[in-house]
Each structure stands twice: as structure tokens, then as C-alpha cells.
Amino acid sequence: MEPGAMPQETPASDRPEAGALITDPHVAGDQDGPIVIANEFADVIVSRVRTRNGMRLDIWSPRRGTRVQLDAVELDCLSYQEPETFTAMLERTPGA
């Protein structure tokens, strides 16, 4: 994807059902337990993956076509954020 380009949304018919166990071939390294977390606003697939740099939590949004892999330090950082941090993130327009 080009820098600054908006990701293409995956059609609803191509997205997995909430609670589905899937295998995503796009994840580098070994993976454990894909979990689908979804509601009417978003759906994400979460997996624990082994990379050359250690364990990561892989978070994939099939609807947006985006993915992030977070290490233990980044996940710990999320745990002490104030609710306003997440509110500000939700107010932001993706790709803007």
C-alpha cells in the first residue's frame, strides 16, 4: 500500500464470523489461536505470533485491510492509558 493511501475495505461476505477459528497465511512465523472479536462497528482477528524478534500479538482488521504486531512493552503501555487516549484515537480519521 502506498504511504498515506486508504486501505481497501474487505467486503462483509469475505470477513470471518465472530468467534471463528481461522488460519491466516499472511502472518509471518508460528501462530497460536486466532480469535475473531467483532461487533456492528468493527471486526478484528487476534493471534499470538512468534517472530525473529520474539512473541507479538498480531491484530488484523480484515474490514480495513490493516494489521499491527505489538510486543510486550507496547501491550503493557496500552494497559495504563486513560480512557481519553482511546476516545482521541476513535475520533481520528484513519488514513488522514
Contacts in CASP RR format, 6 or more apart in sequence:
PFRMAT RR
TARGET T0000
AUTHOR 0000-0000-0000
METHOD contacts of the structure
MODEL  1
MEPGAMPQETPASDRPEAGALITDPHVAGDQDGPIVIANEFADVIVSRVR
TRNGMRLDIWSPRRGTRVQLDAVELDCLSYQEPETFTAMLERTPGA
1 7 0 8 1.000
4 95 0 8 1.000
5 95 0 8 1.000
6 94 0 8 1.000
6 95 0 8 1.000
7 64 0 8 1.000
7 65 0 8 1.000
7 66 0 8 1.000
7 94 0 8 1.000
8 65 0 8 1.000
9 63 0 8 1.000
9 64 0 8 1.000
9 65 0 8 1.000
10 62 0 8 1.000
10 63 0 8 1.000
10 64 0 8 1.000
10 65 0 8 1.000
14 62 0 8 1.000
15 43 0 8 1.000
15 62 0 8 1.000
15 63 0 8 1.000
16 22 0 8 1.000
16 36 0 8 1.000
16 43 0 8 1.000
16 45 0 8 1.000
16 62 0 8 1.000
17 36 0 8 1.000
17 38 0 8 1.000
18 36 0 8 1.000
18 37 0 8 1.000
18 38 0 8 1.000
18 39 0 8 1.000
18 43 0 8 1.000
19 35 0 8 1.000
19 36 0 8 1.000
19 37 0 8 1.000
19 38 0 8 1.000
20 36 0 8 1.000
21 33 0 8 1.000
21 34 0 8 1.000
21 35 0 8 1.000
22 34 0 8 1.000
22 36 0 8 1.000
22 45 0 8 1.000
23 31 0 8 1.000
23 34 0 8 1.000
24 31 0 8 1.000
24 34 0 8 1.000
24 45 0 8 1.000
24 47 0 8 1.000
24 60 0 8 1.000
26 60 0 8 1.000
26 67 0 8 1.000
27 47 0 8 1.000
27 49 0 8 1.000
27 58 0 8 1.000
27 60 0 8 1.000
28 49 0 8 1.000
28 51 0 8 1.000
29 49 0 8 1.000
29 50 0 8 1.000
29 51 0 8 1.000
30 49 0 8 1.000
30 50 0 8 1.000
31 47 0 8 1.000
31 48 0 8 1.000
31 49 0 8 1.000
31 50 0 8 1.000
31 58 0 8 1.000
32 47 0 8 1.000
32 48 0 8 1.000
32 49 0 8 1.000
33 47 0 8 1.000
33 48 0 8 1.000
34 45 0 8 1.000
34 46 0 8 1.000
34 47 0 8 1.000
35 45 0 8 1.000
35 46 0 8 1.000
35 47 0 8 1.000
36 43 0 8 1.000
36 44 0 8 1.000
36 45 0 8 1.000
37 43 0 8 1.000
37 44 0 8 1.000
37 45 0 8 1.000
37 46 0 8 1.000
38 44 0 8 1.000
42 61 0 8 1.000
42 63 0 8 1.000
43 61 0 8 1.000
43 62 0 8 1.000
43 63 0 8 1.000
44 59 0 8 1.000
44 60 0 8 1.000
44 61 0 8 1.000
45 59 0 8 1.000
45 60 0 8 1.000
45 62 0 8 1.000
46 57 0 8 1.000
46 58 0 8 1.000
46 59 0 8 1.000
46 60 0 8 1.000
47 57 0 8 1.000
47 58 0 8 1.000
47 60 0 8 1.000
48 55 0 8 1.000
48 56 0 8 1.000
48 57 0 8 1.000
48 58 0 8 1.000
49 55 0 8 1.000
49 56 0 8 1.000
49 57 0 8 1.000
49 58 0 8 1.000
49 69 0 8 1.000
50 56 0 8 1.000
51 69 0 8 1.000
53 71 0 8 1.000
54 71 0 8 1.000
55 71 0 8 1.000
55 72 0 8 1.000
56 69 0 8 1.000
56 70 0 8 1.000
56 71 0 8 1.000
57 69 0 8 1.000
57 70 0 8 1.000
57 75 0 8 1.000
58 67 0 8 1.000
58 68 0 8 1.000
58 69 0 8 1.000
59 67 0 8 1.000
59 68 0 8 1.000
59 69 0 8 1.000
59 70 0 8 1.000
60 66 0 8 1.000
60 67 0 8 1.000
61 67 0 8 1.000
64 94 0 8 1.000
66 94 0 8 1.000
70 78 0 8 1.000
END
